[in-house]
Amino acid sequence: MKMPNNKTQLIALEVIRVLKTRFDNFPEGSQENRNAPFHEAFLNAFKNKIERYVDNTPFFISLASWLHGLNTTLGQSFFENVAHILSDGEKRTFKDCKYYENQEAVINEIITDLQNGSRKPNLYEENKAIFSVQSGELKGASNFTADVFIMDDEYIEAIELKSVRPNAGEMRGEKLKILKAKACLKLKYPDKDIRYFIGFPFDPFSDTPTGYNKERFMEHLVEFEKYFDPEEVLLAGELWDRLSGEENTMEMILSIINDIATPSFMEEFNFINEPENLLKDRERYLDILKRWHLYDEFEIASSYESLMARYSKVLNQAPFKQDGKYNFTRAYKLLRAITQN
């Protein structure tokens, strides 16, 4: 099933934002790392290997820093924002959440048993143990944030999005957080089914971009199998399909990125970000908008002449801001004008 145009466009806008930001920060030379003595000293040991691929060590250091920035951007905003677009969910923080005091004893017992290996992770049994406690003294829980929070008439679904290589020793804390969060959510929404997953955007050990092997993936992460049941883990395409409710969602996301992330990105970005270029080369302008899945901009551009008569000031605003974010206010005014005509 084809992804709806509005969601495709929102994902495309996220891609454009990330690309524009990373282009603005791309190192054009080694000036930004003119003094990195410790890095360079350590890299001397790898000089023979590095020189087979790179002839400028300071630039290599700058590029490594830039790539780290891209990893951070993807992990902290892009994956989350795309997840929200696909699922119609949001990031939500819960403060002053409570659960039964007896549930804490149950949760601590589960964690202790998992830690010493006297029990294996079992999603069904853990939920049964936690949710069977329905009375007693209430206890305040630590604040927690669900990276993706989805509420339906019948269920609550939360997903913790993680790096594909989480820090060693992190798994116990993640499991404890999820167990307590489920207890809190069940008390807050007693009539709803509570689901809480840990999700990974891709499988770094896969031979193909969208493939995954959950068993192998879990074996590679330190203590992951010790604390998590495969049933509460969403990996690669499994995660993205769960969020969208459709198959092959990861393939569609990558297709959108590939349509936009070409070597001519900045040239094309600058071209469409000057609306008057529509008059200079209409065919090229519309082609970029169509290829980049910018359906609203395509509609605006197609109505350029009629809009120019009354909305020239708004029409001549740049579609994108300097930071690569879309000018939604401009688009809203122009699209509304089109529907009213």
C-alpha positions in Angstrom: 0.0 0.0 0.0 1.3 3.4 -0.9 2.1 5.8 1.9 -0.4 8.7 2.1 1.0 11.9 0.4 0.7 14.0 3.6 3.0 11.6 5.5 5.4 11.2 2.6 5.7 14.9 2.4 6.3 15.3 6.2 9.1 12.7 6.0 10.6 14.4 3.0 10.6 17.7 5.0 12.5 15.9 7.8 15.0 14.6 5.2 15.5 18.1 3.8 16.0 19.6 7.2 18.7 17.1 8.2 20.5 17.5 4.8 20.5 21.3 5.0 21.8 21.3 8.5 24.6 18.8 7.8 25.6 20.7 4.6 25.9 23.9 6.6 28.2 22.1 9.0 30.2 20.1 6.5 34.0 20.7 7.0 35.4 22.3 3.9 39.0 21.9 5.1 41.1 21.2 8.2 40.8 24.8 9.6 38.2 23.7 12.2 40.7 21.2 13.7 44.0 23.1 13.3 44.9 21.9 16.8 43.9 18.4 17.7 47.2 17.1 19.2 45.8 14.1 21.1 43.8 12.8 18.1 46.7 13.3 15.7 49.2 11.7 18.2 47.0 8.5 18.5 46.3 8.4 14.7 50.1 8.3 14.0 49.9 4.6 14.9 47.4 4.1 12.1 49.2 6.3 9.6 50.0 3.5 7.1 46.4 2.3 7.1 44.8 5.8 7.0 47.0 7.0 4.1 45.7 4.2 1.9 42.4 6.1 1.9 43.0 9.6 3.3 45.9 12.0 2.7 44.8 14.7 5.1 44.6 13.7 8.8 43.3 17.0 10.2 40.4 16.8 7.6 39.8 13.2 8.5 39.4 14.3 12.1 36.9 17.0 11.0 35.0 14.6 8.9 34.8 12.1 11.7 33.4 14.8 14.0 30.8 15.7 11.3 29.8 12.1 10.9 29.3 11.9 14.6 27.0 14.9 14.4 25.0 13.2 11.7 24.6 10.1 13.9 23.4 12.3 16.7 20.9 14.1 14.5 19.5 10.9 13.3 19.3 9.4 16.7 17.9 12.4 18.6 15.5 13.9 16.1 15.1 12.2 12.7 14.1 8.7 13.8 11.8 10.1 16.5 10.1 12.6 14.2 9.5 10.0 11.4 8.1 7.6 14.0 5.6 10.3 15.1 4.6 11.0 11.5 4.0 7.3 10.7 2.2 6.4 13.9 0.3 9.7 14.6 2.0 9.4 18.0 4.1 11.8 20.0 6.8 12.1 22.6 5.3 12.3 26.0 6.7 12.8 29.5 4.9 11.5 32.6 5.4 13.4 35.8 3.9 12.5 39.2 3.0 9.1 37.9 2.1 6.5 40.6 1.9 2.8 40.9 1.1 0.4 43.8 3.8 -0.1 46.4 3.4 -3.9 46.0 4.2 -3.6 42.3 7.6 -2.2 43.2 8.3 -5.4 45.1 7.2 -7.5 42.1 9.3 -5.4 39.7 12.4 -5.6 41.9 12.0 -9.4 42.1 11.8 -9.6 38.3 14.9 -7.5 37.8 16.8 -9.4 40.5 15.9 -12.7 39.0 16.8 -11.6 35.5 20.1 -10.2 36.7 21.2 -13.4 38.5 19.8 -15.6 35.7 17.3 -17.5 37.8 14.6 -16.5 35.3 14.4 -15.8 31.5 12.7 -12.7 30.2 9.1 -13.5 29.4 6.8 -10.6 28.4 3.5 -12.4 29.1 4.6 -13.6 32.6 6.1 -10.2 33.6 2.9 -8.3 32.5 0.8 -10.8 34.4 2.8 -10.4 37.6 2.8 -6.6 37.4 -0.8 -6.1 36.4 -2.3 -8.6 38.8 -1.5 -6.1 41.6 -4.6 -3.9 41.7 -4.8 -2.5 45.2 -2.6 -1.2 48.1 -0.7 1.9 49.0 0.3 4.1 46.1 3.9 5.1 45.5 5.3 7.9 43.4 7.4 6.8 40.5 10.3 8.6 38.8 9.4 10.8 35.8 9.7 9.0 32.5 9.5 9.9 28.8 8.2 7.6 26.1 9.9 8.4 22.8 6.8 7.3 21.0 3.4 7.4 22.7 0.3 6.2 21.0 -3.2 6.2 22.5 -6.1 4.3 20.9 -9.5 3.5 22.2 -8.4 0.1 23.3 -4.7 0.3 24.0 -1.6 2.4 25.0 1.5 1.7 23.0 4.9 3.2 24.0 8.2 2.7 22.3 11.7 3.5 23.6 13.9 4.2 20.6 17.5 3.3 21.1 20.8 3.5 19.3 21.7 0.2 17.5 24.8 0.0 19.8 23.6 1.0 23.3 26.1 1.4 26.1 27.2 -1.8 27.9 25.3 -2.1 31.2 22.4 0.0 29.9 20.0 -2.8 29.5 19.1 -3.4 33.2 18.2 0.3 33.6 16.1 0.3 30.4 14.2 -2.8 31.6 13.6 -1.4 35.0 12.3 1.9 33.5 9.9 0.0 31.2 8.5 -2.2 33.9 7.8 0.7 36.2 6.4 2.7 33.3 4.0 -0.1 32.4 2.8 -0.2 36.0 2.2 3.6 36.0 0.4 3.5 32.7 -1.9 0.7 33.8 -2.9 2.6 36.9 -3.5 5.8 34.8 -5.3 3.9 32.0 -6.8 0.9 33.7 -9.2 0.0 30.9 -6.6 -0.1 28.2 -4.1 -2.7 27.1 -0.6 -1.5 27.9 2.2 -2.3 25.5 5.8 -1.1 25.8 8.5 -1.9 23.3 12.2 -1.1 22.8 12.9 -0.2 19.2 16.0 -0.1 17.0 15.8 1.7 13.6 18.0 -0.8 11.7 20.1 -3.9 12.1 23.8 -3.1 11.7 24.7 -6.7 11.3 22.3 -7.3 8.4 23.7 -8.1 4.9 21.0 -5.9 3.3 19.9 -2.4 4.1 16.4 -3.3 5.4 17.0 -6.9 6.5 17.3 -8.0 10.1 18.0 -11.1 12.3 16.7 -10.4 15.7 18.3 -13.4 17.4 21.7 -12.5 16.0 21.2 -8.8 16.9 20.3 -9.6 20.5 23.3 -11.9 20.9 25.6 -9.1 19.9 24.4 -6.6 22.5 25.8 -7.0 26.0 23.3 -8.5 28.4 20.4 -7.8 26.1 19.1 -11.4 26.0 19.4 -11.4 29.8 16.7 -8.7 30.2 14.5 -8.6 27.1 12.1 -11.0 25.5 12.2 -10.9 21.7 8.4 -10.1 21.9 9.1 -6.7 23.3 11.8 -5.8 20.8 11.1 -4.1 17.4 14.0 -4.2 15.0 14.5 -2.5 11.6 11.5 -3.1 9.2 9.6 -4.6 12.1 9.7 -1.3 13.9 8.8 0.9 11.0 5.9 -1.4 9.9 4.6 -1.4 13.4 4.6 2.3 13.5 2.8 2.8 10.1 0.6 -0.3 10.1 1.8 -1.1 6.6 4.4 -3.4 5.1 7.7 -2.3 3.5 7.7 1.0 5.4 11.5 1.1 5.9 11.9 0.6 2.1 9.6 3.6 1.5 11.5 5.8 4.0 14.8 4.9 2.3 13.3 5.6 -1.1 12.2 9.1 0.0 15.7 9.8 1.3 17.3 8.5 -1.9 15.0 10.7 -4.0 16.3 13.8 -2.2 19.8 13.0 -1.0 21.7 13.4 -4.3 25.0 15.2 -5.0 22.9 18.0 -6.4 20.9 18.5 -3.2 22.2 22.0 -2.3 22.0 23.3 -5.8 18.4 22.1 -6.1 17.5 23.3 -2.6 18.7 26.8 -3.4 16.9 26.7 -6.7 13.5 25.9 -5.3 14.0 28.2 -2.3 13.8 31.2 -4.7 10.2 31.2 -5.9 11.0 33.5 -8.8 13.0 30.6 -10.4 9.7 29.1 -11.3 9.4 31.7 -14.0 13.0 31.1 -15.2 12.7 27.3 -15.5 9.2 26.1 -14.7 9.9 22.5 -15.9 12.9 22.1 -13.6 11.3 23.7 -10.7 8.2 21.5 -10.8 10.4 18.4 -11.5 12.3 19.0 -8.2 9.1 19.5 -6.2 7.6 16.3 -7.6 10.7 14.2 -7.1 11.2 15.5 -3.5 7.5 14.7 -2.7 6.7 18.3 -1.9 3.0 18.1 -2.9 1.9 21.3 -1.3 4.7 23.3 -2.9 3.8 21.6 -6.3 0.2 22.8 -5.9 1.3 26.3 -4.9 3.7 26.5 -7.9 1.0 25.2 -10.2 -1.2 28.1 -9.1 1.6 30.7 -9.2 0.0 33.1 -11.7 -3.4 33.3 -10.0 -1.8 33.7 -6.5 0.6 36.4 -7.8 -2.3 38.8 -8.3 -3.3 39.0 -4.6 -0.7 37.2 -2.6 2.6 38.2 -4.1 4.3 39.1 -0.8 3.5 35.7 0.7 4.3 33.9 -2.5 7.7 35.4 -2.8 8.7 34.3 0.7 11.3 31.5 0.7 9.6 28.0 1.1 12.4 27.0 3.5 14.0 28.9 6.4 17.8 29.2 6.8 17.9 26.2 9.1 16.2 24.0 6.5 12.8 24.0 8.3 9.7 24.3 6.1 7.8 27.6 6.2 4.5 26.1 7.1 2.9 29.5 7.7 3.5 30.6 4.1 2.2 27.3 2.8 -0.9 27.4 4.9 -1.8 30.9 3.7 -1.3 30.1 0.1 -3.1 26.7 0.1 -6.0 28.3 1.9 -6.1 31.0 -0.8 -6.1 28.3 -3.5 -9.1 26.5 -1.9 -11.0 29.8 -1.5 -10.7 30.8 -5.2 
